[in-house]
Amino acid sequence: MDTSLPRIAVVLDDRPEVYDGDGFEDAVDAAASVVTAVVGSGLTVDLHLASGALIEGGPDIGVQPLLDLLAEVRPVEGTPFGSVLQRLRHRRRGGHRDFVDRQRFH
């Protein structure tokens, strides 16, 4: 992995209370599109779920582990979203963070 390249963090809010209708599936599809584009650009991406899962993809690893996680993801109740933000603050500085949540699908 080339540490001089940016590392992208994508966060999928998997709390059921923030979605209605097909919103959750739309958010999962959007996250899959973003991680596929990032890896296709030769960059590394960290996929964070609000419920706590974290997986990495990139040129050396590929996108398949990310897509596999997204294919299996289900809404998880009781996850405080602030804990995701806290985890991100303690990770590497710099890079870009993209949040996929229901606000993007209204």
C-alpha positions in Angstrom: 0.0 0.0 0.0 1.3 3.4 -0.9 0.9 5.6 2.2 1.4 8.8 0.2 -2.0 8.3 -1.5 -5.2 9.4 0.2 -7.2 6.9 2.2 -11.0 7.3 1.9 -13.4 6.4 4.7 -16.9 5.5 3.8 -19.5 5.3 6.6 -22.7 3.4 6.2 -25.3 4.2 8.8 -26.9 0.8 9.4 -29.3 1.9 12.1 -32.9 0.9 11.0 -34.5 3.9 12.7 -33.0 6.3 10.2 -34.5 4.7 7.1 -37.9 4.2 5.6 -39.1 2.2 2.6 -36.1 1.2 0.4 -33.8 3.8 2.0 -31.5 1.3 3.6 -31.0 -0.7 0.3 -30.4 2.5 -1.5 -27.7 3.5 1.0 -26.1 0.1 0.7 -26.1 0.5 -3.1 -24.6 4.0 -2.9 -21.9 2.7 -0.5 -21.1 -0.1 -3.0 -20.8 2.4 -5.8 -18.5 4.6 -3.8 -16.1 1.9 -2.6 -16.0 0.4 -6.1 -15.1 3.7 -7.6 -12.4 4.4 -5.0 -10.8 1.0 -5.4 -11.0 1.4 -9.2 -9.1 4.6 -8.9 -6.3 2.8 -7.2 -7.0 4.2 -3.7 -7.5 2.5 -0.4 -10.9 2.7 1.3 -12.1 1.9 4.8 -15.7 0.9 5.0 -17.2 1.6 8.4 -20.7 0.5 9.5 -22.4 2.3 12.3 -22.7 -1.0 14.1 -19.0 -1.3 14.3 -17.8 -3.4 11.4 -14.7 -2.1 9.6 -13.1 -3.5 6.5 -10.5 -2.2 4.1 -10.2 -2.4 0.3 -7.7 -1.2 -2.1 -5.4 -1.9 -5.0 -3.7 -4.7 -3.1 -6.8 -6.2 -1.6 -9.5 -5.5 -4.2 -13.1 -4.4 -3.7 -14.6 -7.9 -3.3 -14.3 -8.0 0.6 -16.1 -4.7 0.8 -18.9 -5.9 -1.6 -19.2 -9.1 0.3 -19.8 -7.2 3.6 -22.3 -4.9 1.9 -24.2 -7.9 0.5 -24.6 -9.3 4.0 -25.3 -6.1 5.9 -28.6 -5.8 7.8 -29.9 -2.9 9.9 -28.7 -3.1 13.5 -30.7 -1.5 16.3 -29.2 0.3 19.3 -26.0 1.7 17.7 -25.2 5.2 18.8 -24.0 7.0 15.6 -21.7 9.2 17.7 -19.5 6.1 18.4 -18.8 5.9 14.7 -17.7 9.5 14.6 -15.5 8.9 17.6 -13.8 5.9 16.0 -13.1 8.0 12.9 -11.5 10.7 15.0 -9.1 8.2 16.4 -8.0 6.8 13.1 -5.4 8.4 10.8 -5.6 12.1 10.2 -6.2 13.4 6.7 -8.1 11.8 3.8 -11.7 12.2 2.9 -14.8 10.9 4.7 -18.0 10.2 2.9 -21.2 9.6 4.8 -24.0 7.5 3.3 -27.2 8.0 5.1 -30.9 8.5 4.6 -30.5 12.3 4.1 -29.1 11.6 0.6 -32.1 9.5 -0.4 -35.1 11.8 0.2 
